[in-house]
Amino acid sequence: MVKVGVAPALALAMLAALSAATVVMQRGQTRELDQVVQVQMPATTRIQKIAERITGVHGQLYLLLTNQAPAPRPRAPMPRSSGANALAQPKIGPNSRTCGRLRP
């Protein structure tokens, strides 16, 4: 008779132990959730409001800078030249009469 009662008693003890562990874990999660809602959520809300203000100021600054930017100047016409040397860059030479200034 003892053999028949041991298995159900052991199962009942394990069920009670698992239930107690579940209750302890659930209480810990409740404490963490309360901390998130009462402490971290208001801080996050404040940071979000600050970020929105920064974004608004950034947009206003962008508009201010773009409205004050000078109008583009008309481009001067390029001189016409012919030959392969037409697109060549001016060269700097130490032997030139201009002592190192740009020479065509």
trRosetta pair geometry for C-beta under 8 A, 3 or more apart (Angstrom, degrees):
i j d omega theta_ij theta_ji phi_ij phi_ji
1 4 5.8 -55 -156 33 39 111
1 5 6.6 26 153 -12 69 110
2 5 6.0 -65 -150 42 34 104
2 6 6.4 44 155 -39 69 103
3 6 6.0 -45 -146 15 31 115
3 7 7.9 27 164 -14 58 97
4 7 7.4 -59 -168 27 29 102
4 8 7.9 9 151 4 60 109
5 8 6.3 -65 -154 47 43 102
5 9 5.8 40 154 -22 75 115
6 9 5.8 -64 -146 41 27 110
6 10 6.1 27 158 -20 66 110
7 10 5.8 -55 -144 37 27 111
7 11 6.4 28 156 -17 63 107
8 11 5.5 -54 -144 39 34 113
8 12 6.1 37 155 -22 66 106
9 12 5.6 -53 -146 37 31 113
9 13 6.4 33 153 -20 64 105
10 13 5.7 -52 -146 35 31 112
10 14 6.4 31 154 -17 64 105
11 14 5.8 -53 -146 38 31 110
11 15 6.3 34 153 -21 64 106
12 15 5.6 -52 -146 35 31 114
12 16 6.5 32 153 -18 63 104
13 16 5.7 -53 -149 36 32 111
13 17 6.4 32 152 -19 65 106
14 17 5.6 -53 -145 37 33 112
14 18 6.3 31 156 -16 66 106
15 18 5.9 -54 -144 39 29 109
15 19 6.3 31 154 -21 63 108
16 19 5.7 -54 -146 36 30 113
16 20 6.4 31 155 -19 64 105
17 20 5.8 -53 -148 36 30 110
17 21 6.4 29 154 -17 64 107
18 21 5.7 -54 -145 38 33 111
18 22 6.2 37 154 -23 65 105
19 22 5.6 -53 -149 34 31 114
19 23 6.5 32 153 -19 64 104
20 23 5.8 -53 -149 34 32 111
20 24 6.5 32 153 -18 65 105
21 24 5.7 -53 -148 36 33 112
21 25 6.3 30 155 -16 66 107
22 25 5.9 -56 -146 39 30 108
22 26 6.1 30 156 -20 65 109
23 26 5.7 -55 -144 38 29 112
23 27 6.5 32 155 -21 63 104
24 27 5.9 -54 -152 33 30 111
24 28 6.7 30 151 -17 63 105
25 28 5.6 -54 -151 36 35 113
25 29 6.4 33 152 -17 67 105
26 29 5.7 -52 -146 38 34 111
26 30 6.4 39 152 -23 64 103
27 30 5.5 -51 -148 33 33 114
27 31 6.6 35 152 -19 64 101
28 31 5.8 -51 -151 33 33 111
28 32 6.5 31 152 -16 65 106
29 32 5.6 -53 -147 38 35 112
29 33 6.2 36 154 -19 67 107
30 33 5.7 -55 -145 38 30 111
30 34 6.4 34 154 -20 64 105
31 34 5.7 -54 -149 35 30 112
31 35 6.5 31 152 -20 63 105
32 35 5.6 -54 -151 35 32 113
32 36 6.5 33 152 -20 65 104
33 36 5.6 -50 -147 34 34 112
33 37 6.3 27 156 -14 66 108
34 37 5.9 -59 -144 41 30 106
34 38 5.8 5 167 0 68 117
35 38 6.4 -64 -130 49 22 95
35 39 5.4 -22 -175 23 64 121
35 40 7.0 54 136 -8 71 103
36 39 7.2 -61 -107 53 11 81
36 40 4.9 -39 -145 43 52 124
36 41 6.4 73 149 -36 63 93
37 40 7.8 16 -19 50 13 83
37 41 5.3 0 -149 -5 35 137
38 41 7.2 50 -14 33 9 105
38 42 7.6 -11 173 -4 33 111
39 42 7.1 -78 -167 36 18 99
39 43 6.8 6 154 -9 59 116
40 43 5.6 -62 -150 41 36 112
40 44 6.1 38 155 -22 71 108
41 44 5.7 -54 -145 36 31 112
41 45 6.4 33 155 -21 64 104
42 45 5.5 -52 -147 35 34 114
42 46 6.5 36 154 -20 66 102
43 46 5.7 -52 -150 34 33 111
43 47 6.5 32 152 -17 65 105
44 47 5.7 -53 -147 37 33 111
44 48 6.3 36 152 -22 65 105
45 48 5.6 -52 -147 34 31 113
45 49 6.6 32 154 -18 64 103
46 49 5.8 -54 -150 35 32 110
46 50 6.5 32 152 -17 65 106
47 50 5.6 -54 -149 37 33 112
47 51 6.3 35 152 -21 66 105
48 51 5.6 -53 -147 36 32 113
48 52 6.5 34 152 -21 64 103
49 52 5.7 -51 -149 34 33 112
49 53 6.6 34 152 -19 64 103
50 53 5.7 -53 -151 35 33 111
50 54 6.4 35 151 -20 66 104
51 54 5.6 -51 -147 36 33 113
51 55 6.4 36 152 -21 65 104
52 55 5.6 -52 -148 35 32 113
52 56 6.5 34 152 -19 64 104
53 56 5.7 -54 -151 36 32 113
53 57 6.4 30 153 -16 66 105
54 57 5.8 -55 -147 39 31 109
54 58 6.1 36 152 -24 65 107
55 58 5.6 -52 -146 34 30 115
55 59 6.5 31 154 -19 63 104
56 59 5.8 -55 -151 34 31 110
56 60 6.5 28 153 -16 65 105
57 60 5.6 -54 -147 38 34 111
57 61 6.2 35 153 -20 67 106
58 61 5.7 -55 -147 37 29 112
58 62 6.4 33 153 -22 64 105
59 62 5.6 -51 -147 33 31 113
59 63 6.5 30 154 -16 64 104
60 63 5.8 -55 -150 38 32 110
60 64 6.3 34 152 -20 65 107
61 64 5.6 -53 -146 37 32 114
61 65 6.3 27 157 -15 66 107
62 65 6.0 -58 -147 39 28 107
62 66 6.2 19 158 -13 65 110
63 66 6.0 -59 -141 41 28 105
63 67 6.1 26 160 -18 65 110
64 67 6.0 -60 -145 38 25 107
64 68 6.3 9 160 -7 62 114
65 68 6.0 -66 -144 45 28 102
65 69 6.6 50 153 -49 64 93
66 69 5.6 -28 -149 -2 36 120
70 73 7.9 3 135 -41 118 84
81 85 7.5 -74 140 94 130 77
81 86 4.1 172 94 -124 101 92
82 86 6.1 -42 -150 -67 4 127
83 86 5.6 142 65 -36 64 90
84 88 7.7 54 130 -39 67 111
85 88 4.8 -42 -157 7 62 129
88 91 8.0 -20 150 -40 112 94
90 102 4.6 46 130 -173 140 108
90 103 6.5 167 -173 76 102 32
90 104 5.6 -63 -117 -107 99 41
91 102 7.8 135 72 -153 28 66
91 103 6.3 -33 72 68 75 84
92 100 6.5 22 -174 -168 100 60
92 101 7.7 -127 -130 133 83 15
92 102 6.1 -55 -87 -100 77 55
92 103 7.4 126 -112 19 31 81
93 96 4.5 104 77 -29 101 103
93 100 7.6 -140 84 -110 34 39
93 103 6.0 -44 27 32 106 129
94 100 5.8 9 -110 -85 57 83
96 99 7.1 -112 83 -24 79 19
96 100 7.2 171 51 -45 103 20
96 101 7.0 -111 95 55 132 68
96 103 4.6 -155 -130 -37 154 146
98 101 3.6 -77 138 46 124 111
98 102 7.5 -37 94 54 152 35
98 103 6.1 172 24 -68 126 97
